[in-house]
């Protein structure tokens, strides 16, 4: 999976056979807030979204960022993938 960081649009992007999938973000200090997931109509591949989020976690690790999940779907991702809980800022509990 190729993930592009579109800093102008403040979103991570990847292409599926059904179209563009994006995860919007905002920055504050050394934290990245994942704010919205956009998928094409009739797209329901949760495994793909999970893999996309894993790629974003790798980017956060590389950039030494803490990740703040805003969406319930991303909170569920953190609960299912406890290896990424170290990326949560102090004081954030899921």
C-alpha positions in Angstrom: 0.0 0.0 0.0 1.3 3.4 -1.0 0.4 6.2 1.5 0.9 9.8 0.5 1.0 12.6 3.0 -0.9 15.5 1.3 0.2 18.2 3.7 -1.7 20.9 1.7 -5.0 19.1 2.2 -3.8 17.8 5.7 -4.7 14.2 4.9 -3.1 10.8 4.3 -4.2 9.3 1.0 -4.1 5.9 -0.6 -5.8 4.5 -3.7 -8.1 1.4 -3.8 -9.8 -0.2 -6.7 -12.9 1.7 -5.7 -11.2 5.1 -5.4 -9.4 7.4 -3.1 -9.4 6.7 0.7 -8.2 9.5 3.0 -7.7 10.1 6.7 -7.7 13.8 7.6 -5.5 15.1 10.4 -4.4 18.2 12.2 -1.3 19.0 14.2 -0.7 20.6 17.5 2.8 20.6 18.9 4.2 17.1 18.5 0.7 15.5 18.2 -1.3 14.4 15.2 -5.0 14.3 15.6 -6.7 11.8 13.3 -10.0 13.6 12.6 -11.9 12.0 9.7 -11.9 8.9 7.4 -13.2 9.5 3.9 -14.0 6.4 1.7 -15.8 6.0 -1.7 -19.4 5.1 -1.7 -20.1 1.4 -1.0 -16.5 0.9 0.4 -16.6 -1.3 3.5 -13.2 -3.0 3.7 -12.3 -2.7 7.4 -9.1 -4.7 7.0 -8.0 -2.2 4.4 -8.7 0.7 6.8 -6.8 -1.1 9.5 -3.8 -1.6 7.3 -4.0 2.0 6.2 -3.9 3.1 9.9 -0.9 0.8 10.5 0.9 2.6 7.7 0.0 5.9 9.4 1.3 4.6 12.8 4.6 3.8 11.1 4.8 7.4 9.8 4.0 8.7 13.3 6.8 6.5 14.8 9.2 7.7 12.1 8.4 11.4 12.8 8.3 10.9 16.6 4.7 12.0 16.9 2.0 11.2 19.4 -1.3 10.1 17.9 -4.7 11.4 19.2 -7.6 9.3 17.9 -10.7 11.4 17.5 -13.0 9.0 15.7 -14.5 6.0 17.4 -13.3 3.8 14.6 -9.7 4.8 15.3 -10.2 4.3 19.0 -11.3 0.7 18.2 -8.2 0.3 16.1 -6.0 1.2 19.1 -7.9 -1.2 21.3 -7.4 -4.0 18.8 -3.7 -3.2 18.2 -2.3 -2.5 21.6 1.3 -2.3 20.3 0.4 1.2 19.1 -0.8 2.4 22.5 2.7 3.8 23.2 1.9 6.4 20.5 -0.9 7.8 22.7 0.0 11.0 24.5 0.2 10.9 28.3 -3.3 11.1 29.9 -5.2 9.6 27.0 -6.9 6.3 28.0 -9.0 4.2 25.8 
